[in-house]
Amino acid sequence: MCQSVRNGTSRAEPRTQSSIAVSDDGEHWVVINASPDIRQQINASPQLAKADGARGSAISAVVVTDAQIDHTTGLLILREGLPLELYCTPEVAEELSTSYPILSMMKHWEGGYQTCTVDIHSQEGWRIPSVPNLEFHPISLSSNAPPFSPYRNRPRPGDNIGLKIVDTRTGATLFYAPGLGAPEDAVLAAMRDADCVMMDGTLWTDDEMIREGLGTSLGSEMGHLSVSGDDGMLALMEDFTKPRKVLIHINNTNPILDPDSPQHQAVLDAGVEIAFDGMTIEI
């Protein structure tokens, strides 16, 4: 897909890697998953780039849903804006202090991240001071631990989470799950209750990476439910009529990125949106 975009044979729009930012007032923002492209994403978003200091931004905190490199490399890039609050599970904090010791490294910049661990078993969720009207509820996802993790292929609860985010003023709810290997009851309940779901759209087919010669693992082995198929993400979302449905975390091999492809049209026909850089959703 990338090559066809570069040589002009595809109308697909270039996209940066998966991150979102949420706010309850449009002034203070929490980044969820800090991608390697976060500098570009901040510069392209006036709301995020706005800052009082020479090196600051409107980002007041970061949440990471796992320890995957694509979701945490941006923590290095945000170092000049430290200290910042970082919210994650104890399992992710452990990975980011041992197998992939970003948190230890970042202590050399203004003391590093102020790590706040969250309990996946809590029914109450947690709040972040800079966005006091938003309540965050972690939901354990069936997926996989990162390739560098000693828990690869035997993930623990807490290695991967989705987030149910509730505006306590209105009850409006977002469910965000960028790495979902299989839907479980808690995930289905969160999808059913949400006003908007942002779901894993990494691969169109389970063997996509192998067929493209870009890997040796199936999507299911990496912890991603494919978009197509009788048990795929589109089929899963078909059962839910209430929420706005958006596919995120889309790999550059996925043909849904090509607006002229039948796969792209199949997604739209299913009433599902395909995320793009700069997409704004108000709930």
Secondary structure, DSSP 8 states (H G I E B T S, - for coil): -HHHHHTTS----------EEE-SSSSSEEEES--TTHHHHHHT-HHHH--SSSS--SEEEEE-SS--HHHHTHHHHGGGG-S-EEEE-HHHHHHTTTTS-HHHHHTTTTT--EEEE--TT-SS-EEETTEEEEEEEEEE-B----TTSTTTTS--TTSSEEEEEEETTT--EEEEESS-SB--HHHHHHHHH-SEEEEE---SSTTHHHHTTS-SS-HHHHT---SSSTTSHHHHHHT--SSEEEEES--TT-GGGSTTSHHHHHHHHTT-EE--TT-----
